[in-house]
Structure formats: structure tokens, C-alpha cells
Amino acid sequence: MSENEYVGPQPITEGEFAGWKSWIGDPFETQSGPFYMREEDDGSIVSAFRAGPEHMNGAGFMHGGCMLTFADFALFAIAHPEMGESYGVTLNLSGDFLGPINSGALVEARGEVTRGGGKTIFVRGMITGDGKPALSFTGIIRRINRT
């Protein structure tokens, strides 16, 4: 595989998230999560990970930076069907914190593409911890050519 070759989400074969997919070649996301995604029966995308002690802040709740990092992963997971094999960069990511996430929680993100079809893709979503709302987010992705 060459340095410029696109590698889409790869299947996970072991552990709690066997049957899910992840972008294996992203060192920051692997270290920050790792984060996973899958397509549901209705065609929607769900992203998830298990919160651990390494994701917590000094108060014992998930660090806001971790939630926003996961939101950025989810942004691209949700947009993946729209993007195909295109590369993209985050132009904007904003979020509203709604509640805490505890260590051990199943953290999930679901959302939708609100506008796509061109070089700019708009997404909105919700992150939950054990099913309780924790962060609502919106983001904008710009398709780019990788050279």
C-alpha cells in the first residue's frame, strides 16, 4: 500500500467491537479511542467506543476534548457514504455539552448528513453515554484532493 493510497474503514475481528469497522491507519484516533463505526440495518451509521480511565478528566468524567475528538470521528463516519473514497478535512466542528459520561460507559454517536452532493458536506449528530445525551454537534467537511 502506497502512502497516498486511500484505505477506508477496515473490519475489526476481535474484542467487544468485532464486526464493526475502524480507520486503522489514523494514529491520533487509534490513540485517542480507538473508535469504531458500523452501518445499521436502516442504512444509518453509528459510531462507538468504550470509555476508559484514559478518557476522563480530573473530576472523573469524560474530558471534553475526548468528546470533541470522537465527534470529529463520527462526523466522518456519518458522512462516509456521501464521501465514498474522497479525502476530507474538517472545516468546522461545534458542540454543546449536555451531560457527563462516566468511565465504563458505552459511548455512541448517531447523526445525519443535512446537505451533501458537492465539495462541502454538512453533518449534525448526538453523542450519548449509556444512552444519555452528552454532546450535540454539527460539523462541516470539505472534500480535498490528497497529493
C-alpha positions as CSV (number, residue, x, y, z in Angstrom):
1,M,0.0,0.0,0.0
2,S,1.4,3.4,-1.0
3,E,1.5,6.4,1.2
4,N,-1.2,8.1,-0.9
5,E,-3.5,5.1,-1.2
6,Y,-6.9,5.6,0.4
7,V,-7.8,2.8,2.9
8,G,-11.4,3.0,4.0
9,P,-12.7,1.6,7.3
10,Q,-11.3,-1.8,8.0
11,P,-13.2,-4.7,9.7
12,I,-12.5,-5.4,13.4
13,T,-12.3,-9.1,14.0
14,E,-11.7,-9.4,17.8
15,G,-13.0,-8.0,21.1
16,E,-16.1,-6.1,22.1
17,F,-16.3,-4.3,18.7
18,A,-15.8,-7.4,16.4
19,G,-17.9,-6.9,13.3
20,W,-17.5,-3.1,13.5
21,K,-15.0,-1.1,11.3
22,S,-12.3,1.5,12.1
23,W,-9.8,3.6,10.2
24,I,-6.8,1.6,11.3
25,G,-4.2,4.0,9.7
26,D,-5.1,7.1,11.8
27,P,-2.6,7.2,14.7
28,F,-4.3,10.0,16.6
29,E,-7.8,8.3,16.5
30,T,-6.3,5.0,17.5
31,Q,-4.5,6.5,20.5
32,S,-7.5,8.7,21.4
33,G,-10.1,5.9,21.2
34,P,-9.9,3.6,19.5
35,F,-13.2,4.5,17.8
36,Y,-15.5,2.2,15.8
37,M,-18.3,2.5,13.3
38,R,-20.9,0.3,11.6
39,E,-23.9,0.7,9.3
40,E,-27.2,-0.2,10.8
41,D,-30.0,-2.1,9.0
42,D,-31.7,1.2,8.1
43,G,-28.5,2.5,6.4
44,S,-27.7,4.9,9.2
45,I,-24.2,5.0,10.7
46,V,-23.4,4.5,14.4
47,S,-20.0,5.2,15.9
48,A,-19.0,3.9,19.3
49,F,-16.2,3.2,21.9
50,R,-16.0,2.1,25.5
51,A,-15.0,4.9,27.8
52,G,-12.0,4.1,29.9
53,P,-9.9,5.9,32.6
54,E,-7.7,7.3,30.0
55,H,-10.7,9.3,28.6
56,M,-11.5,11.0,31.9
57,N,-10.7,14.5,33.2
58,G,-9.5,15.3,36.7
59,A,-13.1,15.3,38.0
60,G,-13.6,11.7,36.8
61,F,-15.9,12.5,33.9
62,M,-15.0,12.2,30.2
63,H,-12.8,15.0,29.1
64,G,-14.5,17.5,26.7
65,G,-11.6,17.2,24.3
66,C,-12.2,13.5,24.1
67,M,-15.9,14.0,23.3
68,L,-15.0,16.5,20.6
69,T,-12.3,14.2,19.1
70,F,-15.0,11.4,19.0
71,A,-17.4,13.9,17.4
72,D,-14.9,14.5,14.7
73,F,-14.5,10.8,14.1
74,A,-18.3,10.5,14.0
75,L,-18.6,13.4,11.6
76,F,-16.6,11.5,9.0
77,A,-18.2,8.1,9.8
78,I,-21.7,9.7,9.3
79,A,-20.5,11.3,6.0
80,H,-18.6,8.3,4.8
81,P,-21.4,7.0,2.5
82,E,-21.6,10.5,1.0
83,M,-17.9,10.9,0.6
84,G,-17.1,7.5,-0.9
85,E,-13.3,7.3,-1.3
86,S,-12.8,11.1,-1.2
87,Y,-10.5,12.6,1.4
88,G,-11.8,15.4,3.5
89,V,-10.9,17.9,6.2
90,T,-13.0,19.4,9.0
91,L,-13.9,23.0,8.2
92,N,-16.0,23.5,11.3
93,L,-16.9,21.4,14.3
94,S,-19.1,22.8,17.2
95,G,-20.8,21.2,20.0
96,D,-23.0,21.7,23.0
97,F,-22.2,19.7,26.1
98,L,-25.4,18.2,27.6
99,G,-24.2,15.9,30.3
100,P,-21.3,13.8,31.7
101,I,-20.0,10.5,30.6
102,N,-18.6,8.1,33.2
103,S,-15.8,5.6,32.8
104,G,-17.1,2.3,31.6
105,A,-19.9,3.8,29.6
106,L,-20.7,2.8,26.1
107,V,-20.3,6.0,24.1
108,E,-22.2,6.2,20.8
109,A,-22.7,8.8,18.1
110,R,-25.5,9.0,15.6
111,G,-26.4,11.6,13.1
112,E,-27.2,12.6,9.6
113,V,-25.9,14.4,6.6
114,T,-28.0,17.5,6.3
115,R,-26.5,18.6,3.0
116,G,-24.1,16.9,0.7
117,G,-23.6,16.2,-3.0
118,G,-20.8,18.7,-3.6
119,K,-17.4,19.6,-2.2
120,T,-18.9,20.6,1.2
121,I,-20.8,18.2,3.4
122,F,-22.9,19.3,6.5
123,V,-23.5,16.9,9.3
124,R,-25.3,17.0,12.7
125,G,-25.3,14.4,15.4
126,M,-25.6,13.4,19.0
127,I,-23.2,11.6,21.3
128,T,-24.6,9.6,24.2
129,G,-23.1,7.8,27.2
130,D,-25.0,4.7,28.1
131,G,-27.9,6.2,26.2
132,K,-28.0,9.6,27.9
133,P,-27.4,12.7,25.8
134,A,-23.8,14.1,26.4
135,L,-23.0,16.3,23.3
136,S,-24.9,17.6,20.3
137,F,-22.6,18.5,17.5
138,T,-22.6,20.0,14.0
139,G,-19.8,19.9,11.5
140,I,-18.7,20.8,8.0
141,I,-16.4,18.7,5.9
142,R,-14.6,19.9,2.8
143,R,-13.6,17.3,0.2
144,I,-10.0,17.6,-0.8
145,N,-7.5,16.0,-3.2
146,R,-4.6,14.4,-1.5
147,T,-1.3,15.0,-3.3
